[in-house]
Amino acid sequence: MALVKRLSLAEVRQRHGRTWEILDFYGGWVAYRRNPWSTSAARFGVSNVLGADDLDDLARQLEEQATAESRRKSRHPAQRPGDDA
């Protein structure tokens, strides 16, 4: 039987800590965005708050959020200053 390496809080914070605040919450884990996205981004799967029973599951959700953010940005790139709408 192979041993599965469990992620540490330091590893998850190193990867996602610039974007997310990650907290131990009553035996589970919560992450909330440091800079929330608008509610309209939810249609792309972007969330502002995540919760999980264990840190590995939270890390998986954070990776999914990074993918959703990329999908949202590719479909609606930010306008450059001076561009007409």
Steps between C-alpha positions, in 0.01 A plus 500: 500500500645838395507785746320815390677822594262739670545871436608729779341836571831666408497330158143607426568856617816516290302405189177695562567745783536808282144457374334322792491527878503141630374419849450198723131522586353275771674186377460582131649759267373824349654717231375842398629729230713794599344693208151365424372455146162637397201270524478490119822292494309215669375381159861404424529307826684775687425508874606742772475255793587130517471242774628145546534232764871453431787704360555274199140553387531875552822503292317313222220759506754784491658345189154478342450868578826589325368316192163679523677837530703425187184398314327822607800716406536338158135564414488852642850650502547816701479818297815700468489863612404722207313229306147594403225270626 
